């Protein structure tokens, strides 16, 4: 006997109701505005037909404050697992058409169940955030739900990659789940993220501001540094997510998706020589160096608009996935400041937990001087970089392009800080400070007494640079592995990566170190 048709019809009807959310009219209205629905976003991420939904028939159980129960399809969040570019990914997508995407007890449970599954099977989590926040009528159940989500964000941290896409509002406590994830992508025009809105800020402090000032993608990308990418629309956000996942392993016990070339290409690149300015005083555009170093100039930069004096991102070098960290002399002369230290330290630690080799391109005159930097805690923030590099056990390859002065030389992963291979261009200068500054301090009397002080100072600067800043001086003391021509950089780094992929390093047993947060 076949199954009763009435049962099949009821199942189909329930599925249609769940998929319609708050109603087909509301879904179509969003689409006409160019905004994807919760299910559209899921469909954009996964290979068609591979998404296995969890909790389609879930509904809220709220009878608080004597309110009659109102059906909330899927409890305002779509959850499930599917295939994205050949790998299993767990995803949740909040549905703003249903109760403003607000989070209640069942809503939170669906997300938590999904995250626990991702933890067990070792797959990435991608969350689409589009929510008005805590469901007021569920009271403390909503607060408890957020706490449970946050707790699992931390459990998953360093085990599987977590990516948050902010497609709509993300206010108050809701903002902390994305903040606990590895990467945040915000969508232009439709998203905002904040703890206190403009009205609350004005009421509490008297200070007037707009949403663009505090919660827009532009504000978070360039001022607060809270997010990592800005997308033009939902489809672009998914495109960025896929690109990001293409560089990442599914979990922390897997290697990244390397695609090594059969043979290391040891040919030289004369174009790299042409990038070197005539003098070390002229800025070098590190983006041009990165473009020639990585495969097909394909570089996924992370946090492009924030702390632009340092560049971080993912690429491949002859098929090997790497995280790149590079000073950018074209911005603030490439100095390290508070924001640059935070940006790079977090990126280093991410690469380390997911087994991604790190390539450092160094051209740094020092830490940024200034009262604001000192009072802002540059010592503490700079120490984060030192801690992150020293704690990292993945392969670390450092290329000293030009300046490497003072503590910033150490903070950019010198051999003393655990670099496995340190290469230097002939233009490299490794010293406590630049030759000009050192000469003025060490030879002040000789310069003053000279018949031609400017000529004497220039002579002493040249002599000091040759004697104390030369890369050959550092090589003589085994502080660097080799001095190479710029044109040899890609070949030398590729070979160093191949030679260090089998690196294994153990550390003293401990729960964790106490990074200077």
Phi, psi and omega in degrees: 000128177288163178299145181301130182301328180298323179291320178295317180297320179295318178299315180298318181296317179296321178295317179299319179296317180296317183289336180281347180059234180278003179131144182299329180296320179291322179296316181294325179298320178294317182296323179296332177278359181083018181250128179288151173276174180302318182283331175299319181294318176299315181297326180292328184282319191259155172298131183308134177087354183264349184282122177253108187282144176247133172073033179299327184264010178292148178210160183282161183236042188269122171231023184294150174058028177072012181281141175290145180291131177243130183296132176238096184308130180061010187051038171070021175208134177261128181229153177166187185229140179206190181249127177233113179053046173085004179228155178282133178224136174265139183214146170233148183221113182285140185255103184291340180288343180252107179053035179063021181067018185294151184263126173235192186297311182291319176307310180296320181297321178299315179294317181295319178300318179296317181294322178294324176296315179300323179295318182290318184268349178073053178234153180296159176242130175239122181244130174262113183262121181206078192215145176281358177109208183291141177282106189303318185291349176262002171052231186291343174298324178292316179297318178299320180299316177298318179300320180293322177294314180301317182301319180285329172305318181287322177301319182282340184301126180082359178252311175227149176295141177235126182236128179251130174249118179267102184262342181214213178290147176212089193244153175063222182300336180300334183289343185282335175294310174303322181296335179272355179269174188280321182221142178238129176243126177251144182261128180299142171084333184242343188249151168209156182212126182197162174267310177239128180284173182305319181295317180295318180298317180294319180294324184275326187238346185081001183271127180270138177204170177246169177297325178298328181293325190242333190235002185280160174304320181297318180296318182285330182283324188249339185251300184280333182073019183284337184241170187246332181217151173242127181253148179289327180199182182298318180297320177294323178298319178292323177298316177297319180300314179297317179299317179298312181298333182295343179259352190250147170286163179287336180202178189280355177257004177254155172279157174299163180285070176292146172228069187297141175293149183304322179230144176288126179279112183261012180291153182272161180236092182302334181297335178292325177298325184289345182280344185284120178297164183297322179228161179288352178279339179277137181291144176252129179278105185293339177298325179292324177294314180299318182300324180278337183280321188267164182294127174056025182055027184268101185230120178265099182282141179252134180054053183302321188269356183246138179049059188288355175284355170225143184244129177228150179170183185247148178199182171235143175238108186050044173091350182268125178292134179221155166259130183252133175232121187221134170294149179239094183300341181286350179233120180054029180061014179081011179294157174266129176235190183302309184293319180297323179294315179297315182301312183287322181299316180296319181295318178302313183293325176296311180303319183295314184290338180249024167063033182261118178303150183244130175246124183250130177247114193252125169207080191229123180276353180142186172279147183295122179280152176152150180298317182298320179293316181295315180289336178279355176093039181301330178299311181294316182290318177298326179295336177297320178296313179302315181297313184298315179294315182295327182279340184288133181250002177285165175304135181230116181245126181243133176241115178270109187278310179217252187290138173213086190250142168058212181297335180292330174300317178290320183293343178263023172074070172283176178300324181294336180264011172107007177298135181279324177223130177238117178251151180223141172281159177300341179277358184293144175228115181246115185196169177296322176205172179298155184301321182299313180293319182296318181296319180298328179279314187280329188237034183301315182294315182298320181293316181296322183280347183290151179292329177232087186305318182295318179294318180297317180297318180297319179296316181293324178297314179297318180295317181295318181298317181291322185277323191243345183251351186297141175296335179290331175295316178293321180295325179296334180260013180058031176275341175229158184280318182196156171258127184233157173286143179310322181297341181268000190298310183300315180295316182293318179292319179300317179293320179297321179295314179300322184285341184251001182297334179270010182304135174226127183220128179253153180236164178303142180295132179192162176295307176186161175281168180257081179298139183287080181289000000 
